[in-house]
């Protein structure tokens, strides 16, 4: 199951079908590689949220002090102690 979850979160290929509107038959079938279509459940907002939270947890793993993160997609806000600010900035870069 782990491999399937990992694939769902990281695979950038997307299968597609093209239907004939009149006959409702499949005219073209394929896979687009190297892109993510907007609205994909695990590769856009949800996937970005998990990815960004993982980045934040990695960055903050060196700091024993409490921190809070608010994440939605690729937008994030972190609340940290002021005394850790410069250390966190250095760790990000």
Buried (B, 14 or more C-beta within 10 A) or exposed (E): EEEEEEEEEEEEEBEEEEEEEEEEEEEEEEEEEEEBEEEBEBBBBEBBBEBBEEBBEEBBEEBEEEBEBEBEEEEBEBEBEEEBEEEBEEBEE
